[in-house]
Amino acid sequence: MNTSRVVIINYGLGNLSSVSNALTSLDIAHEIISSPNDFLRASHIILPGVGSFKEGMDGLRRGGWIEPLHEQVLQQRKPFLGICLGMQLLSDKGFENGECAGLAFIPGLVEKIPVTEHDLPLPHIGWNSVRIKQGKRIVQGLPVDPDFYFVHSYRLVPTDSSVIASTAEYGVPIVAIIEKDNIFGTQFHPEKSAEAGLKILKNFSEVT
């Protein structure tokens, strides 16, 4: 029986209702929280995100989330899922709207997708198949090439390729899912990605 309680961080930049609705459809106990004090009730943490890297870090800083997140994720090792911008903020540094330090949970940089020579538009919007790396917990039960819904102009480039759980192609390779110990991230929006996306959220909620 799944006894997890997922919290969704409200820091002013997230598709909170869609993530909540997806968890409700899976009968996963959860709540949207607006204070780091509410981490006490959490077994799992989701950081959604829509906007620029700098906006995201500014929002986390204003809300006093950064130090509590380090304690919850790195010290207490609660399962953590970053969605879209939420995944990018896990990196060391981003360059959207100026250079900005990230949470530094996953070594690497966030850079603009280099699509000029491929004549592709940005942002990258729509359904894209991803190549699954077998053996990762977050992708268990998924087919080899599932489709997910993406909306982004920047990509995470991790220093250590072993954290990559799946990749997509948009002129160049894009890291679609990361997994490192208790830390997970999706560049796409699982809450908008039909059955495959719901499977990602279910797998995350079952991580112990």
Summary of the structure (lengths in Angstrom):
residues: 208
radius of gyration: 15.6
end to end distance: 12.3
largest distance: 50.3
contacts: 720
relative contact order: 0.17
helix: 31%
strand: 30%
